[in-house]
Amino acid sequence: AHFPVSIMASGLAPLLVMKFCYGVLFALFETTLGLYNIETLGLDAKQSNWTLVYVGVLFSLVQVTIRRSLNKSISNSNNTESRVIWQGFFVLALAQAAWPLARSWRTLLVVLTPFSLASGLLNTMISSALTKAAPPDAMGTVLGVSSSLGCVSRILAPITGAAAFDAIGSWAPCALGAVLASLVAHYSYTLSLVTTRPNEKINATHPTNKR
């Protein structure tokens, strides 16, 4: 089958959409954090860089520790993975909405904590879901498309974020991120209610006969 057909048949399209939107959200955050720190909080470049270090440490911590604790529950429950994804986007939306309320580096770190944890979790879960859903003969292509979407998101987000920051104000990129994260959270939540894994369909259609 052609690759676009494989995408639709295997349920990859929604995951690729979420991957792209996540990339936009995180790139938007990376781009505007420094501007926000300098313009609104009055931090210098060194202090602003330390906030990025804080985000990076939490981001890595999630992927090393929390992922291990979730592996067993995800393998035993078909709904856990999709639930974690929509909840992660919901947390991102709340954190982005609260970001403009930060008026000191201390309150900024409070806001960045759930944002960093949810970002690390989403990065891991979406990538894992893509790997599981990809047809074996199209695995390389799927990963290539995912990587390309990440590159596009890193091009679009800085342009959009900087333009919104200059034209509207320091709160505008935060509001933009909150709206996007909310829409993706709703989208992924809706999918989690209607999506059935292939093995569930097989079991429902051909129940095992008890002897």
C-alpha positions, 0 to 999 in steps of 0.5 A, a space after each residue: 500500500 502507498 504510505 498515505 494509505 498506510 497512515 490512514 489505515 493504521 491510525 498514524 495521522 492523529 499521532 502525527 498531528 499531535 507530534 507536530 502540535 507538540 513540536 510547535 508548542 515546545 518550540 514556541 516555549 523555547 523561543 519566547 521564554 528568553 524574551 519573556 524573562 528579559 522583557 517582563 521579569 528583567 532577568 539577564 541572559 545568564 539568569 534566563 539560561 538557568 531557567 532553561 537548564 531547570 526545564 531541561 533537567 526536569 524534562 530528562 528526569 521524566 524520560 528516565 524515571 516516570 517512563 519506567 514506572 508507566 511502562 507496565 501500566 501501559 502494556 497492561 492497559 490499552 487506554 493508559 497511553 491515550 489518557 496520558 497524552 490528552 492529560 499531558 496536553 491539558 497540563 500544558 494548556 494550564 501551564 501556558 495560561 498561567 505563564 503570564 501571571 509569573 512576575 518573578 523568577 520564583 513564580 516562573 519556576 513554579 509554572 515551569 515545573 508542570 510544563 516541563 514534566 508534561 512536556 517530557 512525558 508527552 515527548 516519550 508517549 507520542 513517540 512510543 505510540 507512533 512506533 507501536 502504530 507504524 507498520 513494520 515495513 514503513 517504520 523508517 518512513 514514519 520516523 522520517 516524517 515525524 522528524 520532518 514535522 519536528 523541523 517544520 515546527 521549529 521553523 514556524 513556531 519562532 516566527 509566529 511567537 516572535 511576531 505575536 510577542 512584538 505585535 501584541 505583547 509578552 502574554 500573546 505567545 503564552 495565550 497562543 500556546 494555551 489555546 493550541 494545547 487546549 485544542 489538541 487536548 480536546 482532540 486527543 481526548 475525543 480520540 481516546 473515547 472512540 479509538 479501539 485497538 486492532 486486537 480489541 476489534 478482533 476479540 470483539 468480532 471473534 470471541 474465544 469459544 470456551 470449552 
